[in-house]
Amino acid sequence: MPGKWNHEQELWQAVLSAVRAVLSEDGRQSIAAIGIASMAETGLLLDIQSGKPRTRFIPWFDGRAKKLVRTSIGPITPLERFRRTGLPPNFKYSLPKLLWLLEADKDIARGALWLSAADYIAYRLTGMCGTDYTLATHTYGFRIDTKTWDEEVLDSFGLETSLFPAAYPSGYPLGTVGSMAGLDLDQATPVPVAVLGHDHICAALAVGATEPGVVYDSMGTAETLIGALPEEPLGEKEYRSGLTFGLHVVPNRMFWLGGLPSSGGSVEWMRDILGEEPLSYEKIKDLLDRADLAPSGIIYLPYLAGSGAPRPDQRPKGAFVGLERRHGRGEMVKAVLEGTAYEIEAIRRSAEEVTDSTIDRIIAVGGGTQNSHWLQVKADISGCEYLIPPVTEATLLGTALIAGKGCGVLHNENLATIVAHQRKAAAEVVPDMQRHADYRYWYEKAYLRLQGPLREYYNTLTRERSY
């Protein structure tokens, strides 16, 4: 019943408005290439015959497929599944969502094609269907070891590989803007369109976090730490890390990824509950200005929406441990900053272990970088230098660079110069090594030690409630 839903049409109109806005800025402006990135897991089923959506977009955070996560592993072992996909099982991926749709209508995938949000926009622009490796990775039906759709696993669910579009390296020109797009570009040269991939991976390229030892920290409502490693087979060590792996937008490389679902979300939650009206950011800054620079002594476990890597689990809940009468609002806010930074530190350490490399430099982008206290806490806890490049939309920049390179508009030296400028112009936040030593004590002796009891409590609670 696609006629009831207009999400895909609203997205398409937003794309048209964006292209027209670019063209209207300067009468002489032309478009050299169009690149598209998106959240990897959000997608829909497209009816092949009519070319119209058969379902609405199912967003990455839609949890209705949670009960099918174990089922989606298929007929092979979890370790072998991980070796093929680079992914631990999760409801976010496309395959569990498809299995959920099939439960309601066993024929819904017949004569259809699963497209990510980026794939769908590329289709509307060009009339061609395709995806890139980084988006294909997050369907849970794509093999990163062979760069092909997993026929064995899909067949076990009665699905054919033709349910998914052809997959290409990031930046591959899928086609050119066609008449079906309804855009009057008024230029003689056809405009190539490329599907570029996972938004976070595109952003990592833009800020230069593509070499071992340098990682990208996307500080938003959720927070993600991303690094690069050589393209090579995955094994037990990577599987046990709790991290996610996939093919990078940079050729011959892979990425590792770990995320915290409630990072900036924890800060927003604290703003909401500390006053009759949400505290302003100026008030938050004032509270932090008056708080001690030393560790607060409060341990905040930031699991408002479960935990991610290195111990992915939806069952744990958030907690404060160590509260005293002397603690006020400033200490509570600082504890939230510390707790989220502890969790990112756990991801960083796991990545160091799995990649056998030292991570000493982190490039951060996102709304959280506006909070200087948070950046200092993160630097002090990790002992890493934090760099804040002068770019507010790293994904857009990365998308433009990959599209330009893939479509022949930019050369390697052009791309390298632009990326180097971001690094050179970045502001620096350096750790205080005495506070780093103090935080190391609280991280190892308190934060890590509380993980086991907290998780065991919620595991037990879940088992008891299931009876």
C-alpha positions as CSV (number, residue, x, y, z in Angstrom):
1,M,0.0,0.0,0.0
2,P,2.7,2.5,-1.0
3,G,0.1,5.2,-1.7
4,K,-0.5,5.8,2.0
5,W,3.1,6.7,2.6
6,N,5.0,9.7,1.3
7,H,8.3,9.5,3.1
8,E,10.2,8.5,-0.1
9,Q,8.5,11.3,-2.0
10,E,9.3,13.8,0.6
11,L,13.0,12.7,0.5
12,W,12.9,13.0,-3.3
13,Q,11.5,16.5,-3.2
14,A,14.2,17.5,-0.7
15,V,16.8,16.2,-3.2
16,L,15.3,18.2,-6.0
17,S,15.2,21.3,-3.9
18,A,18.9,20.9,-3.0
19,V,20.0,20.5,-6.6
20,R,17.9,23.5,-7.7
21,A,19.3,25.6,-4.8
22,V,22.9,24.8,-6.1
23,L,21.9,25.9,-9.6
24,S,20.2,29.1,-8.5
25,E,23.3,30.4,-6.6
26,D,25.0,31.4,-9.8
27,G,23.6,31.5,-13.3
28,R,26.8,30.2,-14.6
29,Q,27.0,27.3,-12.1
30,S,27.1,23.8,-13.5
31,I,27.1,20.4,-11.8
32,A,30.1,18.2,-12.5
33,A,28.9,15.1,-10.6
34,I,26.3,14.0,-8.0
35,G,27.3,11.8,-5.2
36,I,24.9,10.2,-2.7
37,A,25.6,8.9,0.8
38,S,23.1,7.7,3.4
39,M,22.6,5.8,6.6
40,A,23.5,2.3,5.5
41,E,20.6,0.3,6.9
42,T,17.6,2.5,6.0
43,G,15.8,1.1,2.9
44,L,12.7,0.1,1.0
45,L,11.4,-2.5,-1.5
46,L,11.0,-1.2,-5.0
47,D,8.5,-2.9,-7.4
48,I,10.7,-3.7,-10.4
49,Q,7.8,-3.6,-13.0
50,S,6.2,-0.3,-12.0
51,G,9.3,1.4,-10.6
52,K,7.4,2.5,-7.6
53,P,8.0,1.8,-3.9
54,R,6.3,-1.3,-2.6
55,T,7.0,-0.4,1.1
56,R,7.8,2.8,3.0
57,F,11.4,3.5,4.1
58,I,12.2,1.3,7.1
59,P,14.7,3.4,9.1
60,W,17.8,1.9,10.6
61,F,16.5,2.3,14.2
62,D,13.2,0.4,13.6
63,G,13.3,-2.3,16.1
64,R,10.4,-4.5,14.9
65,A,12.8,-7.1,13.5
66,K,14.5,-7.7,16.9
67,K,13.0,-11.2,17.3
68,L,14.5,-12.3,14.0
69,V,18.1,-11.3,14.7
70,R,19.2,-14.8,15.6
71,T,17.3,-16.3,12.7
72,S,19.1,-13.9,10.3
73,I,22.4,-15.6,11.0
74,G,21.2,-18.4,8.7
75,P,22.5,-22.0,8.3
76,I,26.2,-21.3,9.2
77,T,28.0,-20.6,12.5
78,P,28.0,-17.0,13.9
79,L,31.8,-16.9,13.4
80,E,31.6,-17.9,9.8
81,R,28.8,-15.4,9.2
82,F,31.0,-12.7,10.7
83,R,33.9,-13.7,8.5
84,R,31.7,-13.2,5.5
85,T,30.0,-10.0,6.5
86,G,32.2,-8.3,9.1
87,L,29.0,-7.8,11.2
88,P,27.7,-9.1,14.5
89,P,24.0,-9.9,14.4
90,N,21.8,-6.8,14.8
91,F,18.1,-5.8,14.1
92,K,19.3,-2.7,12.3
93,Y,20.5,-4.5,9.2
94,S,18.4,-5.0,6.0
95,L,18.0,-8.8,6.1
96,P,16.2,-9.0,9.5
97,K,13.9,-6.2,8.2
98,L,13.2,-8.2,5.1
99,L,12.5,-11.4,7.1
100,W,10.0,-9.3,9.2
101,L,8.3,-8.1,6.1
102,L,8.0,-11.7,4.8
103,E,6.4,-12.8,8.0
104,A,3.5,-10.5,7.3
105,D,3.4,-11.1,3.5
106,K,5.4,-14.1,2.1
107,D,5.1,-12.7,-1.4
108,I,6.2,-9.1,-0.7
109,A,9.7,-9.6,-2.0
110,R,8.6,-11.3,-5.3
111,G,9.5,-9.0,-8.2
112,A,11.0,-6.4,-5.9
113,L,14.4,-4.9,-5.2
114,W,15.8,-3.8,-1.9
115,L,17.3,-0.3,-2.1
116,S,19.0,1.8,0.5
117,A,18.0,5.4,0.8
118,A,21.0,6.4,-1.3
119,D,20.3,3.7,-3.9
120,Y,16.7,4.9,-4.2
121,I,17.7,8.5,-4.9
122,A,20.2,7.3,-7.5
123,Y,17.5,5.3,-9.1
124,R,15.2,8.4,-9.2
125,L,18.0,10.4,-10.8
126,T,19.2,7.9,-13.4
127,G,16.7,5.1,-13.8
128,M,19.5,2.7,-12.9
129,C,19.7,0.5,-9.8
130,G,23.0,-0.1,-8.0
131,T,24.7,0.3,-4.7
132,D,28.3,0.5,-3.3
133,Y,30.2,-1.9,-1.2
134,T,29.9,0.0,2.1
135,L,26.1,0.1,1.9
136,A,25.9,-3.5,0.7
137,T,28.0,-4.5,3.7
138,H,25.2,-3.4,6.1
139,T,22.5,-5.5,4.5
140,Y,23.8,-8.6,6.3
141,G,23.4,-10.4,2.9
142,F,26.7,-9.3,1.3
143,R,30.1,-11.1,1.5
144,I,32.9,-8.7,2.0
145,D,35.4,-11.5,1.4
146,T,34.2,-12.1,-2.2
147,K,32.4,-8.8,-2.8
148,T,29.3,-10.7,-3.8
149,W,25.8,-11.3,-2.5
150,D,25.7,-14.4,-0.2
151,E,23.8,-16.9,-2.3
152,E,23.9,-19.7,0.3
153,V,22.5,-17.6,3.2
154,L,19.9,-15.8,1.1
155,D,18.7,-19.1,-0.5
156,S,18.2,-20.5,3.0
157,F,15.5,-17.9,3.5
158,G,14.0,-18.4,0.1
159,L,15.5,-15.2,-1.2
160,E,17.4,-14.7,-4.5
161,T,20.5,-12.5,-4.9
162,S,18.4,-10.6,-7.5
163,L,16.5,-9.0,-4.6
164,F,19.6,-6.8,-4.2
165,P,21.1,-4.4,-6.8
166,A,24.6,-4.8,-8.3
167,A,27.3,-3.6,-5.9
168,Y,30.3,-1.5,-7.0
169,P,33.3,0.3,-5.5
170,S,32.5,3.6,-3.9
171,G,32.3,6.4,-6.4
172,Y,31.5,4.2,-9.4
173,P,29.3,6.3,-11.8
174,L,26.0,4.4,-11.9
175,G,24.6,6.5,-14.7
176,T,23.7,10.1,-15.7
177,V,20.8,12.3,-14.7
178,G,17.9,11.3,-16.9
179,S,14.7,12.9,-18.1
180,M,12.7,10.9,-15.5
181,A,14.4,13.0,-12.8
182,G,12.4,16.1,-13.8
183,L,15.5,18.3,-13.5
184,D,16.3,20.9,-16.2
185,L,20.0,21.1,-15.7
186,D,20.5,23.3,-18.8
187,Q,24.0,22.1,-19.5
188,A,25.5,20.3,-22.5
189,T,27.6,17.8,-20.5
190,P,25.6,14.8,-18.9
191,V,25.9,14.7,-15.1
192,P,27.2,11.4,-13.7
193,V,25.6,10.1,-10.5
194,A,27.5,7.9,-8.0
195,V,26.4,6.0,-5.0
196,L,29.1,6.5,-2.4
197,G,28.2,4.7,0.7
198,H,27.9,4.8,4.4
199,D,27.8,8.4,5.7
200,H,30.3,7.9,8.5
201,I,32.8,6.3,6.2
202,C,32.5,9.1,3.7
203,A,33.1,11.6,6.6
204,A,36.2,9.7,7.8
205,L,37.8,10.2,4.3
206,A,37.0,13.9,4.3
207,V,38.9,14.5,7.6
208,G,41.8,12.3,6.7
209,A,41.1,9.5,9.2
210,T,42.1,6.7,6.8
211,E,45.5,5.7,8.2
212,P,46.3,3.4,11.1
213,G,46.7,5.3,14.3
214,V,44.3,8.1,13.3
215,V,40.5,7.6,13.9
216,Y,37.3,9.6,13.3
217,D,34.9,10.4,16.1
218,S,31.4,11.4,15.0
219,M,29.9,13.2,18.0
220,G,26.2,13.4,17.7
221,T,23.1,12.0,19.5
222,A,24.8,8.7,18.9
223,E,28.6,8.6,18.7
224,T,30.7,6.5,16.4
225,L,34.5,5.8,16.4
226,I,35.8,4.7,13.0
227,G,39.3,3.6,11.9
228,A,40.9,2.0,8.9
229,L,42.9,-1.2,8.4
230,P,44.3,-3.2,5.4
231,E,41.8,-5.3,3.5
232,E,42.4,-8.8,4.8
233,P,40.4,-11.9,6.0
234,L,38.6,-11.6,9.4
235,G,39.0,-14.1,12.1
236,E,38.4,-15.0,15.7
237,K,40.2,-11.9,17.1
238,E,38.0,-9.5,15.1
239,Y,34.9,-11.4,16.0
240,R,35.6,-11.2,19.7
241,S,36.3,-7.5,19.6
242,G,32.6,-6.6,19.3
243,L,33.5,-4.1,16.6
244,T,31.8,-3.9,13.1
245,F,34.0,-4.3,10.0
246,G,33.4,-3.5,6.3
247,L,34.8,-2.5,3.0
248,H,36.1,1.1,3.0
249,V,35.4,3.9,0.5
250,V,39.2,3.9,0.1
251,P,40.3,1.1,-2.2
252,N,42.1,-1.9,-0.7
253,R,41.1,-0.9,2.8
254,M,38.5,-1.9,5.4
255,F,37.0,0.0,8.2
256,W,36.3,-0.9,11.8
257,L,33.5,0.8,13.7
258,G,32.2,1.0,17.2
259,G,29.3,3.1,18.5
260,L,27.6,4.4,21.6
261,P,23.8,4.8,20.9
262,S,23.2,7.4,23.7
263,S,26.2,9.8,23.7
264,G,24.9,13.2,22.9
265,G,21.5,11.7,23.8
266,S,22.7,11.3,27.3
267,V,23.6,15.0,27.5
268,E,20.2,15.9,26.1
269,W,18.5,13.7,28.6
270,M,20.5,15.3,31.4
271,R,19.5,18.8,30.2
272,D,15.8,17.8,30.2
273,I,15.7,16.4,33.8
274,L,17.8,19.0,35.6
275,G,15.3,21.9,35.3
276,E,11.6,22.6,34.8
277,E,12.6,23.6,31.3
278,P,15.6,22.0,29.6
279,L,18.8,23.7,30.7
280,S,20.3,26.0,28.0
281,Y,23.7,25.1,26.6
282,E,25.0,28.3,28.2
283,K,23.8,27.1,31.6
284,I,25.4,23.7,31.0
285,K,28.7,25.5,30.2
286,D,28.4,27.5,33.4
287,L,27.9,24.4,35.5
288,L,30.9,22.8,33.9
289,D,33.0,26.0,34.3
290,R,32.5,25.7,38.0
291,A,33.1,22.0,38.3
292,D,36.5,20.6,39.3
293,L,38.8,19.6,36.5
294,A,39.7,16.4,38.3
295,P,37.5,13.2,37.8
296,S,34.1,13.6,39.4
297,G,34.3,10.3,41.2
298,I,30.8,9.4,39.8
299,I,30.5,6.5,37.4
300,Y,27.8,7.0,34.8
301,L,27.1,3.9,32.6
302,P,25.5,5.4,29.4
303,Y,23.2,2.7,28.4
304,L,20.0,4.6,27.9
305,A,19.5,2.6,24.7
306,G,21.6,-0.5,25.4
307,S,25.4,-0.8,24.8
308,G,27.4,-1.0,21.6
309,A,30.9,-2.3,21.0
310,P,33.0,-3.7,22.5
311,R,30.1,-5.5,24.4
312,P,27.1,-5.1,22.2
313,D,23.9,-5.9,24.2
314,Q,20.5,-4.3,24.2
315,R,19.7,-5.4,27.8
316,P,21.8,-3.2,30.1
317,K,20.3,0.1,31.3
318,G,22.0,3.3,32.4
319,A,23.2,3.8,36.0
320,F,24.9,6.3,38.3
321,V,27.3,4.9,40.9
322,G,29.1,6.8,43.6
323,L,26.7,9.7,44.3
324,E,27.3,11.7,47.5
325,R,25.4,14.7,49.1
326,R,28.2,17.0,48.0
327,H,27.5,16.3,44.4
328,G,25.4,18.9,42.5
329,R,24.2,19.5,39.0
330,G,27.6,20.4,37.7
331,E,29.1,17.1,38.9
332,M,26.1,15.2,37.4
333,V,26.6,16.8,34.0
334,K,30.4,16.1,34.2
335,A,29.8,12.5,35.1
336,V,27.7,12.1,32.0
337,L,30.5,13.5,29.9
338,E,32.9,11.1,31.6
339,G,30.7,8.1,31.3
340,T,30.3,8.5,27.5
341,A,34.0,9.1,27.2
342,Y,34.8,6.0,29.1
343,E,32.6,4.0,26.7
344,I,34.5,5.5,23.7
345,E,37.7,4.6,25.4
346,A,36.6,1.0,25.6
347,I,36.1,1.1,21.9
348,R,39.5,2.7,21.3
349,R,41.3,0.1,23.4
350,S,39.5,-2.8,21.6
351,A,40.4,-1.3,18.2
352,E,44.1,-1.0,19.3
353,E,44.1,-4.7,20.3
354,V,42.5,-6.0,17.2
355,T,44.6,-3.9,14.8
356,D,47.9,-4.2,16.7
357,S,48.4,-0.5,16.4
358,T,48.5,2.5,18.7
359,I,45.7,5.1,18.4
360,D,47.0,8.5,19.6
361,R,45.1,11.0,17.4
362,I,41.4,11.3,17.1
363,I,39.7,13.7,14.6
364,A,36.2,14.7,15.9
365,V,33.3,16.3,14.1
366,G,29.7,16.9,15.1
367,G,27.5,18.8,17.5
368,G,29.4,17.5,20.5
369,T,32.6,19.3,19.5
370,Q,30.9,22.6,20.5
371,N,31.4,21.5,24.1
372,S,35.0,22.3,25.0
373,H,34.7,20.6,28.4
374,W,33.6,17.4,26.8
375,L,36.5,17.4,24.4
376,Q,39.0,18.0,27.2
377,V,37.4,15.1,29.2
378,K,37.7,12.9,26.2
379,A,41.4,13.8,25.7
380,D,42.2,13.4,29.4
381,I,40.6,10.0,29.6
382,S,42.1,8.6,26.4
383,G,45.5,10.3,26.5
384,C,45.0,11.1,22.8
385,E,45.2,14.4,21.0
386,Y,41.9,15.5,19.7
387,L,41.7,17.5,16.4
388,I,38.7,19.5,15.4
389,P,38.8,20.4,11.7
390,P,37.0,23.4,10.3
391,V,34.2,21.4,8.7
392,T,30.7,21.1,10.0
393,E,29.4,18.7,7.4
394,A,32.2,16.1,6.9
395,T,29.8,13.6,5.3
396,L,28.9,16.1,2.5
397,L,32.6,17.0,1.9
398,G,33.5,13.3,1.8
399,T,30.6,12.6,-0.6
400,A,31.8,15.4,-2.9
401,L,35.4,14.2,-2.9
402,I,34.5,10.5,-3.6
403,A,32.0,11.5,-6.4
404,G,34.6,13.8,-7.9
405,K,37.3,11.1,-7.9
406,G,35.0,8.3,-9.1
407,C,33.5,10.4,-11.9
408,G,36.9,11.8,-13.1
409,V,36.4,15.4,-11.9
410,L,39.1,15.2,-9.1
411,H,42.5,13.5,-9.2
412,N,44.3,11.9,-6.3
413,E,46.5,15.0,-5.8
414,N,43.4,17.3,-5.6
415,L,41.8,15.0,-3.0
416,A,44.9,14.8,-0.9
417,T,45.3,18.6,-0.9
418,I,41.7,19.2,0.3
419,V,42.0,16.5,3.0
420,A,45.4,17.9,4.1
421,H,43.9,21.4,4.5
422,Q,41.3,20.0,6.9
423,R,44.0,18.4,9.1
424,K,46.3,21.5,9.0
425,A,43.5,23.9,10.0
426,A,42.2,21.7,12.8
427,A,42.1,23.1,16.4
428,E,43.9,20.9,18.9
429,V,42.9,19.6,22.3
430,V,45.8,18.0,24.2
431,P,45.4,15.8,27.3
432,D,46.6,16.7,30.7
433,M,48.7,13.7,31.6
434,Q,48.2,14.0,35.4
435,R,44.4,13.9,34.9
436,H,44.9,11.1,32.4
437,A,46.6,9.0,35.1
438,D,43.7,9.8,37.5
439,Y,41.1,8.9,34.9
440,R,42.9,5.7,34.1
441,Y,42.4,4.6,37.7
442,W,38.7,5.4,37.6
443,Y,38.3,3.8,34.2
444,E,40.1,0.5,35.1
445,K,39.2,0.2,38.8
446,A,35.6,1.4,38.7
447,Y,34.1,1.7,35.2
448,L,35.4,-1.7,33.9
449,R,34.7,-3.5,37.2
450,L,31.1,-2.4,37.2
451,Q,30.5,-3.9,33.7
452,G,30.2,-7.5,34.8
453,P,27.8,-7.0,37.7
454,L,25.6,-4.6,35.8
455,R,25.3,-6.9,32.8
456,E,24.7,-10.0,34.9
457,Y,21.9,-8.2,36.7
458,Y,20.1,-7.4,33.5
459,N,20.8,-10.8,32.0
460,T,19.3,-12.4,35.1
461,L,16.3,-10.0,35.0
462,T,15.7,-10.8,31.4
463,R,15.7,-14.6,32.0
464,E,13.4,-14.3,35.0
465,R,10.9,-12.1,33.1
466,S,10.9,-14.6,30.2
467,Y,9.4,-17.4,32.5
